[in-house]
Amino acid sequence: MELSKILEIFSYTIPSIVTGLVAYFFFLNYTKIEERKTKLLILKEEQKGALPIKLQAYERMTLFLERINPIKLLLRVTSINNDKKAYTLSLIDTIDKEFEHNLAQQIYISEKCWNVIIASKNATIQLIKKTSEETSITNAQELRESILQKITKGNAPSNTALAFIKDEVRNFL
């Protein structure tokens, strides 16, 4: 009789234990899935918050490139005393100050894009320096005219960087 009672107890407890284990593993798996969903939603929300900041950084760097475009730079920065060397230094100083003002934007911009922007800045400075070193140019007005002629014949370095920024923004939108 005792054996039949033990078998009877086992016949009730074993299915209960199996059902309990199945329910435990089911709910364990369910909670892991829900936790992953929650993390994914949080990540999406964080990315939504970062997108406006990234776009703002690209906008600021676009403005920087527009401001160092030699045509616009020469219109904005004028020579005080028509001295070629002083004007050259003034143009380069203006570019450097604009760049320093936007240094923090590199956090939000891809490394490749940042390198293109730096190359554009350096190419613009080199254009100004090389034009300034020409012996046929004697004053600031001639320097302005010569730089403008070179830009109208070719492409401004900042235009190449602007095209790169536009492509990059289109790719992540």
C-alpha positions in Angstrom: 0.0 0.0 0.0 2.8 2.4 0.7 4.3 1.8 -2.7 1.0 2.7 -4.4 0.7 5.8 -2.3 4.3 6.8 -3.2 3.5 6.2 -6.9 0.3 8.2 -6.6 2.2 11.1 -5.0 4.8 10.9 -7.8 2.1 10.8 -10.4 0.9 14.2 -9.1 4.2 15.9 -8.3 6.3 14.9 -11.4 3.8 16.6 -13.9 3.7 19.6 -11.5 7.5 19.9 -11.4 7.8 19.5 -15.2 5.1 22.1 -15.7 6.8 24.4 -13.2 10.2 24.0 -15.0 8.7 24.6 -18.4 6.9 27.8 -17.1 10.1 28.9 -15.4 12.2 28.6 -18.5 9.5 30.1 -20.7 9.2 33.2 -18.4 13.0 33.4 -18.1 13.3 33.5 -21.9 10.4 35.9 -22.2 11.9 38.4 -19.7 15.3 38.3 -21.6 13.5 39.1 -24.9 11.6 41.9 -23.2 14.8 43.3 -21.7 16.5 43.2 -25.2 13.4 45.0 -26.7 13.7 47.7 -24.0 17.4 48.2 -24.5 16.8 48.5 -28.3 14.1 51.1 -27.7 16.3 53.1 -25.4 19.1 52.9 -28.0 16.8 54.1 -30.8 15.7 57.0 -28.6 19.3 57.9 -27.9 20.1 57.8 -31.6 17.1 60.0 -32.3 18.5 62.5 -29.8 21.9 62.4 -31.4 20.8 63.0 -34.9 19.9 66.6 -34.5 23.3 67.2 -32.8 25.1 65.5 -35.7 23.2 67.5 -38.3 24.0 70.7 -36.4 27.7 69.8 -36.5 27.5 69.2 -40.3 25.6 72.5 -40.6 28.3 74.3 -38.7 31.1 72.8 -40.8 29.2 73.7 -43.9 29.1 77.3 -42.7 32.8 77.1 -41.9 33.6 75.9 -45.4 31.4 78.6 -46.9 33.2 81.2 -44.8 36.7 80.1 -45.9 35.7 80.0 -49.5 38.3 82.4 -51.0 35.7 84.4 -52.9 33.6 85.0 -49.8 36.7 85.4 -47.5 38.2 88.1 -49.8 34.9 90.0 -49.7 34.6 89.8 -45.9 38.2 90.5 -45.0 39.6 93.7 -46.4 43.0 95.1 -46.3 43.6 98.0 -44.0 46.8 99.5 -45.5 47.1 97.6 -48.8 50.2 95.7 -47.4 50.5 92.3 -49.1 52.1 90.5 -46.1 49.7 91.9 -43.5 46.7 91.0 -45.7 48.0 87.5 -46.2 48.4 87.1 -42.4 45.0 88.5 -41.9 43.4 86.0 -44.3 45.2 83.1 -42.7 44.4 84.3 -39.2 40.7 84.6 -40.1 40.7 81.0 -41.4 42.5 79.7 -38.4 40.1 81.5 -36.0 37.1 80.1 -37.8 38.5 76.6 -37.6 39.3 76.9 -33.9 35.8 78.1 -33.3 34.5 74.8 -34.8 37.0 72.3 -33.4 34.5 70.6 -31.1 32.4 69.6 -34.1 34.8 66.8 -34.9 33.2 64.7 -32.1 30.0 64.4 -34.2 31.5 64.2 -37.7 33.1 61.1 -39.2 36.9 61.0 -39.2 37.0 60.8 -43.0 34.8 63.9 -43.3 36.9 65.8 -40.7 40.1 65.0 -42.6 38.5 66.3 -45.8 37.6 69.5 -44.0 41.2 69.9 -42.7 42.6 69.3 -46.1 40.3 71.9 -47.5 41.3 74.4 -44.9 45.0 73.7 -45.5 44.6 73.9 -49.3 42.9 77.3 -49.0 45.8 78.5 -46.8 48.3 77.2 -49.2 46.6 78.9 -52.1 46.8 82.2 -50.3 50.4 81.7 -49.3 51.6 80.6 -52.8 49.7 83.5 -54.4 51.3 85.9 -51.9 54.8 84.6 -52.7 54.5 85.6 -56.4 56.9 88.4 -57.1 54.6 90.1 -59.6 52.2 90.8 -56.8 53.1 93.9 -54.8 50.1 94.9 -52.8 46.9 93.5 -51.2 44.6 94.5 -54.0 46.7 92.6 -56.5 46.8 89.6 -54.2 43.0 89.7 -54.0 42.7 89.9 -57.8 45.1 87.1 -58.3 43.4 84.7 -55.8 40.0 85.5 -57.4 41.4 84.7 -60.9 42.8 81.4 -59.7 39.5 80.4 -58.0 37.5 81.4 -61.1 39.8 79.2 -63.3 39.6 76.2 -61.0 37.5 75.0 -58.1 37.8 76.3 -54.5 39.0 73.7 -52.1 36.0 74.3 -49.8 33.7 73.3 -52.7 35.1 69.8 -52.7 34.7 69.4 -49.0 31.1 70.8 -49.2 30.3 68.1 -51.8 31.7 65.5 -49.5 29.6 66.7 -46.5 26.4 66.7 -48.6 27.1 63.1 -49.7 27.8 62.0 -46.2 24.6 63.6 -44.8 22.5 62.0 -47.5 24.0 58.6 -46.7 23.0 58.6 -43.0 19.6 60.2 -43.4 
